[in-house]
Amino acid sequence: MKFSPLGVFVVLLGALAGIFMWVVGYVGLPNASTHRQLSKNPPIQSSVVGNSATATTTGASSSNSGGSTASSSGSSGGTASSGSSGATGAPSQLVNLPQIPAAQIHLVDKSMPGYQIFEQTCAGCHGQSAQGGFGPAIYAIGKYWNEAQLNAFVTQGRGAMPPKGSLSTGAQVQQVVAWLSKQTG
């Protein structure tokens, strides 16, 4: 069998281009493991155990108890606490809601202006039913964070979420936060 030098060159060039595209896609495109730097933005955590319908959380105003799952560091876990960096500061610990099918999520007060804004601006990352996607699931975030904590977090942003998300005004932030605070699962 005889190989043409030009044919070999084209095949090698195609292989190199394919490897390059794979590396760029793997490293550069967002996915579950690369869309946030875990050391700067730990994953949102809760203490939901297995498929249990009940969750043991420590709440925004209490300390972490022995009954919740806790880990001091690492990308495989975090504390179940929804701790705060101050009375009106963004929470220092994040909440990890399990991703469940959108059909199983019951969002309340969809008539509020905050929901319509959420649909138009936040749902691209968090899903139409806040079930998660590129961004974490937030369908029951009001159960873990109060309105002041939500406001501080949305306003400051963290990780892949820019300050204010994609909301353009403070009024939009307030409306979305007011709606999110009512979402308790």
C-alpha angles and dihedrals in degrees: 000000000000123000124206113229089224091052092050090049092051093048092048091046090051091049092050091047090050093050090047092051091048092051092047091049094046096047103029106039121077119253137152094286102037108038093091136025102244094205091058098032113028115207116271106264140197132168097243104146118214114309093327115143091218123074127202109214134164096225129222095285104040133071128250111280131205090251094067126079112254138179126178098216147338134088096270096071150347138195123301090224120110089209122175134224089219143333093290100014127111113274113267092211121051130217121241110206114190114250108247130172114283090236089065094053120094111199115195130218097018087167091069116106088237091065093053090050090047090053092051100042114014103034092074089073104020099039131250091276093036087252092138134253123161086353123047126274111271103170092123101027092126088067091064106028130044123225094265092053092047091049092050092047095048092044094049099034123201137216111344092354110090121215108289090007103236094326113125103201140037089239090059090049090052093049094049092045091050089053095044091051088062092055104097100152 
